[in-house]
Amino acid sequence: MPYADYQTLALERRGPILEVALNRPEALNAVDGRMHEELPRLFAEIDVDPEVDVVVLTGVGRAFCAGGDMGWLQELIEQPFAWHRVASEGRRIVLSILEARQPVIAAVNGAAVGLGATIALSCDIVFAADTASIGDPHVRVGLVAGDGGSVLWPALLGYARARELLYTGEMVPAPRAAELGLVNHCVPAAELAERADAFARELASGARRAVQWTKAAINAPLRQALAANLDLSLALEGLSNLTADHREGIAAFRERRPPQFTGM
């Protein structure tokens, strides 16, 4: 398949393995409006590509994904009616990775923040460089963690730890993330690409249909939980997009100062 017209994603096919790289390195691969639209479209294409059996998802440069692009988030503050489209795309980003026929291996090469963490944790297996970190600091810019994190983090960690990390927005270093079970493997940064590719080749050389159908079975209850959760959580995130605290959170981040939240 041609996979045409992707501006924010770099694609490389290696036999039955397709590597997808988030490709906005100048912005630490932060998700802008274009990437937000391209990600679910790409995984829908991958799902029906008979020549791809395994996907490796990584980032170009020194980050995996720095979350939402601050300029784009400012645009959503100024144009809140765009949230309807954004919420629909956000829902499909998570579900398209979970529902893709192929197993998706995340090679987290640097920080995975907010939506970047959600994207990584939606993958089937997560390899993280020992220099990487992962966290969902939506609340630190006055937003609800509404793009899937409120299901994925409790599913992986249990509710007690997930509440603590989502309520505080703490970033978790990769070694601790592996200890907690948030990621599968923490590996030396220099070995990350090789380790993720070796695992992808192992899956691609195995009983591919059995692996893919096992993915479908394992992910079925998670997909159901997300389907039940996402409408509410994205709606609540949309409400938080209208608050003074969110405007302050974005302004403080862009001005490199601590936010002064008022609860409004």
BELCORFEN-V717685 format. One record per run of one state. SS is the DSSP state (H for helix, E for strand, L for the rest). FROM is the first residue (numbers start at 1). LEN is the number of residues. If there is no record, write none. Layout:
BEGIN
((SS FROM LEN) (SS FROM LEN))
END
This chain:
BEGIN
((L 1 8) (E 9 6) (L 15 2) (E 17 6) (L 23 2) (H 25 3) (L 28 3) (E 31 1) (L 32 1) (H 33 15) (L 48 6) (E 54 6) (L 60 5) (E 65 1) (L 66 2) (E 68 1) (L 69 1) (H 70 9) (L 79 1) (H 80 20) (L 100 3) (E 103 6) (L 109 3) (E 112 2) (L 114 1) (H 115 8) (L 123 2) (E 125 5) (L 130 3) (E 133 3) (L 136 2) (H 138 4) (L 142 7) (H 149 9) (L 158 1) (H 159 10) (L 169 2) (E 171 3) (H 174 7) (L 181 4) (E 185 3) (L 188 1) (H 189 16) (L 205 3) (H 208 33) (L 241 3) (H 244 11) (L 255 10))
END
